[in-house]
Every structure is written in structure tokens, then in C-alpha cells.
Amino acid sequence: MSFHASSFRLSAPHDHSRLTAQPNKESMIFRQPFKCNTCDTHYIARIQIGYADRQEHIINCDKCNEPMTLRLNLDQKNAGVEFGACENISFIDEQDGKPIYMSSDFAADGSKINNPFYFGSLEFMRDAAAAHVRRAGESISPQFPSVVPMAIAPVWDRLKKIWRLDSVKRYDISAPLKSEFARLYDIPDSNLDDLLYWFIRTIFDNKSTLIPEAKLAIEKKEEEFKRFLHYYSCDLKEHHWRSYFDIFSQFFDAFDQFSQVIIYTRNGIRLPKDAKVTSTNFDKTKKFYASAYEFYAGAIEMLTEINNILSGRAFDKLSAIDLKSFVKTDKAQRRNSLATNTAFTDASKEFDHQIRNASFHNWFYLLGDNTTIEYRSGGTGEAHQLPYIEYVLKCTRLFHQICELLILELFLGHLRREWALVTR
Ligand SMILES: [Zn+2]
């Protein structure tokens, strides 16, 4: 890897053909009449063909409210589609049911889900194209629609194995897998750092706002930054890397849920009006926010430490207390230490202690409409409601913030090598 502290930039991928949509995929809809086994209500599924090998859609019956699960197996190479095991439904020949639009890759306009002529993805493509034009106007290198972040799940399975092997130092087994991965996706270097950087930037195609702050801190007081780096390497790094692996695994275990909104975390791509996700599997996602938050609220002490240097203090001295006392304070308050740094406060906006508590303590329920979450602050406090789509967006934004922290740590790893810092 050849990059400098002053110009941190791992090589970006230049060929996404393997993640690219097939032509006209946006207009491919699989249509199948079915009925609810509980109450015999008839429906017509209009399922948007997505980018994954399997699609699962869980919807509630309009009449009896029981969940119905439709599963599709997709043969992406040969454009083949077949149903897998479904629950609480039977296929029928009658064409008299209410149409229901379902997509794993986009949120749909809630007011049009039952419209037999609704093509959610075409509306999405129109919005994305408009965002693309706006971004091109800002002269940010436009990448849409050549990259399809929703198609990333099988790439993750491959990367996960490499990451797991590296984490137990089985480099002998991981080395050929890394070379193969790099060749497959046209990544010039094949160490885990490069692969992770490419992977994250394929999902979230923004620039880091954390690295410029670290560079400023280095400019301001390089010796102090080296002290911070030493502390980071000895006290934080190992635990952080274990947690990243764990959080990535959890995120991709529930990716069929998050893939419905992940594209809306990109600049300029807006949610449709009355946006609704068309598959709801709350059991799979309800714990994610709590575990991601627990890690994130602790790990942002790195930002506090860099901010201390930027404020002219030692890395382990906050304005009123020292680091030892700080790491014992309530996690919900830790972000306050970043208040003077807008780059850091902007980069850590998704930080909802109430949702964390509800998710952690299981005071978190999906109402019968299958789209509204109810939770209580402190378990017995006032009831709040949150649309499910907003919850999966919050999870995805928090995951994005965690990815940005990991990118910062890749940069710190690069500095350690460049400065040949001796830790243990
Ligand atoms: Zn029913």
C-alpha cells in the first residue's frame, strides 16, 4: 500500500461491472397470485427482482393481520426465479386479489403499494438520476448507477471469511483468498485494510470527514498525536477490531432488512413520499441498534482524544477532567465532549440513547399494523412511536458512522506502519 499521511487514499475501484445491475432489471417484476392460509384473503404479489440470491418478504395480511412470508430464490446468472419455502400462504390461480408491491432494495411509496401499475424501482431510478445530476454539478465524481450497494451481501460473505481468518492469524489460508478477492473486484492491493476500504466505499461513497481532523491534529502537535497513537494501539485497537467484525456480521445477518434503505444514506437520494419498507422482520433488527450503539458510544473516545489535541491539550486531557474519569462517565453523555468540533458532531449525529435503551432492554414492540414501533423510555415511561422504516434508517446511519470510524482506524494503522511505531 502506498499512500501518505498527507494524502490518505487507498485506490478506489474502477470497475464495478460485477456488481452492476443487469439491463432493464429495474422493470423486472415477478407476479404471483396467492392467498392467506389463515383467512383465505386473495392477493397478487408483484415482487421486484433484486440483486441478492435470495429474497424474503414478510408482510401482514390486511384482513387477519397474520404475517405471511414469501421467499424467492434467484439465479442471477441465468435470470431464473423460483419460490422457496413460504409461510402462511398458498399459491392460487384466481386473479382477483389485491396487488401488493414488494422490493428488497428500495423503499416504496406507501400510497401506491397496492396500485397494479406501480413500479417503485423506476421512480427510484428517476430520483437517483436526478441526484446524480445534482452531484455531478457539485463535481463529486459520480458513481451511481455503476455501483449497486444492495448487491453487496455475497461480497460480504467472501470478505467475512478473509477477515475471520486474518483475525486468528491464519494468513496462510487467507492469502490466496485475498488475492482472489482483489482480482475479482479490481482492487490493486490485497491486504485486509485495502479490501475493507474498498468494501466500505462501495457501500458508502462519501469522503472521510474524520481523517482531515486527524491530519490537522498531526500538523498541530505531531508528538502528542504519536502519544495518542501509542495509547490507541495498546489500549483500543484490538477490542475495536473484534467489535467491528461483530457489528459487520450482525448488520449483514439482517441485510435483507437494511438493504431496503441503504441507498437512501447516499447524498441526494431521497426517500419516496410516504416511504414504506415492503418487508418487515423486526425480530432480526431489534437488537442491532443497541449493540452498535454500545460499541460506538465507547469507541468515539478516539474523536475526543483527537479533539483534545486540536484544542491544544494533551490527548488524555479534556477541558474539565482527564481521560481516566471520562471513560467512566455515562456513555449517553460522551458525545458532549465533541461539542466544539462541528466535523466530529456532524459525523456522529446518529446517537439515540432512548432507542438504545429500548433496543437493549427489549421495551420495543412492533404494533399490529406491522409498520410502527412502540417503545417506552425507561420501560415504564411515556410511550413513543417510530415508523419501522425510520428505525432501519437509524440502524443504517449508525452502521455508516461505525464504518467511518473504521476508515479512521485504517488511517491510524497506516500511520503506525509509516512511523514504524513500536507497540508490543
Ligand atoms: Zn389473513
Boltz pocket constraint, residues with backbone or C-beta under 6 A from the ligand:
constraints:
  - pocket:
      binder: B
      contacts: [[A, 36], [A, 37], [A, 38], [A, 39], [A, 40], [A, 41], [A, 61], [A, 62], [A, 63], [A, 64], [A, 65], [A, 66]]
      max_distance: 6.0
